[in-house]
Amino acid sequence: MTFADWKKLFADNLATIVILLVILVPSIWAISSWYHSGQISSLSATIETQKESLAFLQMKLKDCAEAKEDLVDALKANAPIKPDGFQTPGAPNDAGYPIIKNPAKLTRLEVNDLADFYELTRKWPGNPHLQFDDGDISYWYQRGLSEQELRKQFEARRLILQRAEKSGRKIPTKGDLSALAEQIVADL
């Protein structure tokens, strides 16, 4: 077929071609926009979820930074941090900091006394499942940490629990509490 043949074929069928274009183009446009509108709303939902996750992580990071600052200040002063409003009457730390005979090698009773002092053996109203039990005391005793190392660990955990109480946030497990505490202790 030559160019003249194509031109004649096009001229003879111009009306049919225009009708097909008038019918097909809007149909294709409608189908395409319907498909992409589903994609756009799916992406919008994903963006909103990511924004919420980002806000939660920023809040968590801010809490960790504040807890870290409090912990660093306390460790620089070489004094335990006083609880900020969460001490219950008759709580173990009313009696003061426990006496440690050998800071390099703590006894199980001294580990328990430190856990009492840092309020880890009490039931926190917002996170009662994080209360230290005999198994937790045994775990920390068996780790063989010095008093200074154990203070860092326990102070970090108490600060995180205090911040969770203030903000009303739930910490799902003791493992999650440990992970948050490790982020603070690792930077010291």
MOSUL-V642973 format. One record per residue. N is the residue number from 1. SS is DSSP state (A for helix, B for strand, O for the rest). Layout:
BEGIN
n=N ss=SS
n=N ss=SS
END
This chain:
BEGIN
n=1 ss=O
n=2 ss=O
n=3 ss=A
n=4 ss=A
n=5 ss=A
n=6 ss=A
n=7 ss=A
n=8 ss=A
n=9 ss=A
n=10 ss=A
n=11 ss=A
n=12 ss=A
n=13 ss=O
n=14 ss=A
n=15 ss=A
n=16 ss=A
n=17 ss=A
n=18 ss=A
n=19 ss=A
n=20 ss=A
n=21 ss=A
n=22 ss=A
n=23 ss=A
n=24 ss=A
n=25 ss=A
n=26 ss=A
n=27 ss=A
n=28 ss=A
n=29 ss=A
n=30 ss=A
n=31 ss=A
n=32 ss=A
n=33 ss=A
n=34 ss=A
n=35 ss=A
n=36 ss=A
n=37 ss=A
n=38 ss=A
n=39 ss=A
n=40 ss=A
n=41 ss=A
n=42 ss=A
n=43 ss=A
n=44 ss=A
n=45 ss=A
n=46 ss=A
n=47 ss=A
n=48 ss=A
n=49 ss=A
n=50 ss=A
n=51 ss=A
n=52 ss=A
n=53 ss=A
n=54 ss=A
n=55 ss=A
n=56 ss=A
n=57 ss=A
n=58 ss=A
n=59 ss=A
n=60 ss=A
n=61 ss=A
n=62 ss=A
n=63 ss=A
n=64 ss=A
n=65 ss=A
n=66 ss=A
n=67 ss=A
n=68 ss=A
n=69 ss=A
n=70 ss=A
n=71 ss=A
n=72 ss=A
n=73 ss=A
n=74 ss=A
n=75 ss=A
n=76 ss=A
n=77 ss=O
n=78 ss=O
n=79 ss=O
n=80 ss=O
n=81 ss=O
n=82 ss=O
n=83 ss=O
n=84 ss=O
n=85 ss=O
n=86 ss=O
n=87 ss=O
n=88 ss=O
n=89 ss=O
n=90 ss=O
n=91 ss=O
n=92 ss=A
n=93 ss=A
n=94 ss=A
n=95 ss=A
n=96 ss=O
n=97 ss=O
n=98 ss=O
n=99 ss=O
n=100 ss=O
n=101 ss=O
n=102 ss=O
n=103 ss=O
n=104 ss=O
n=105 ss=O
n=106 ss=O
n=107 ss=O
n=108 ss=A
n=109 ss=A
n=110 ss=A
n=111 ss=A
n=112 ss=A
n=113 ss=A
n=114 ss=A
n=115 ss=A
n=116 ss=A
n=117 ss=A
n=118 ss=O
n=119 ss=O
n=120 ss=O
n=121 ss=O
n=122 ss=O
n=123 ss=O
n=124 ss=B
n=125 ss=O
n=126 ss=O
n=127 ss=B
n=128 ss=A
n=129 ss=A
n=130 ss=A
n=131 ss=O
n=132 ss=O
n=133 ss=O
n=134 ss=A
n=135 ss=A
n=136 ss=A
n=137 ss=A
n=138 ss=A
n=139 ss=A
n=140 ss=A
n=141 ss=A
n=142 ss=A
n=143 ss=A
n=144 ss=O
n=145 ss=O
n=146 ss=O
n=147 ss=A
n=148 ss=A
n=149 ss=A
n=150 ss=A
n=151 ss=A
n=152 ss=A
n=153 ss=A
n=154 ss=A
n=155 ss=A
n=156 ss=A
n=157 ss=A
n=158 ss=A
n=159 ss=A
n=160 ss=A
n=161 ss=A
n=162 ss=A
n=163 ss=A
n=164 ss=A
n=165 ss=A
n=166 ss=A
n=167 ss=A
n=168 ss=O
n=169 ss=O
n=170 ss=O
n=171 ss=O
n=172 ss=O
n=173 ss=O
n=174 ss=A
n=175 ss=A
n=176 ss=A
n=177 ss=A
n=178 ss=A
n=179 ss=A
n=180 ss=A
n=181 ss=A
n=182 ss=A
n=183 ss=A
n=184 ss=A
n=185 ss=A
n=186 ss=A
n=187 ss=O
n=188 ss=O
END
